[in-house]
Amino acid sequence: MYKKIVVPVDCGALEKGEKILRKAASLLDAGGEIILMTVIEDMPGYITIELPVDAVEGAIKDGKAKLVELKEKTGIAARVELRTGAPAREILAAANEHGADLILVASHIPDLGNYLIGATADRVVRHAKCSVLVDR
């Protein structure tokens, strides 16, 4: 069905990540590729000044380790990618750079601020140049 699928995972919700990674594998054409990614959000300067020097580096290493662990746990072949910045912007950039034909994103239980789908998923749906599947 799809040749290249971007699967962004929140490392704080790996159970959802496992679910959407397995779904992506079921939708992938033979010879296709899955890009399993996470985004470490930039922190404002007034916060980073209070953090240990290696806190951001530690978050990056931890994020990559969790993605590799998720990939190994599922046995699904995927390219692991880690980015820093605003999540929606980085997910869209990855999809464009890789020429993805699907972004498979998980959604959380909505609250009043984002009733239908989560804020990141909402931005991705609105601005993606390829198909987006939001998994509940």
Secondary structure, 3 states (H helix, E strand, C coil): CEEEEEEECCCCCHHHHHHHHHHHHHHEEEEEEEEEEEEECCCCHHHHCCCCCCHHHHHHHHHHHHHHHHHHHHCCCCEEEEEECCHHHHHHHHHHHHCCCEEEEECCCCCHHHCCCCHHHHHHHHHCCCEEEEEC
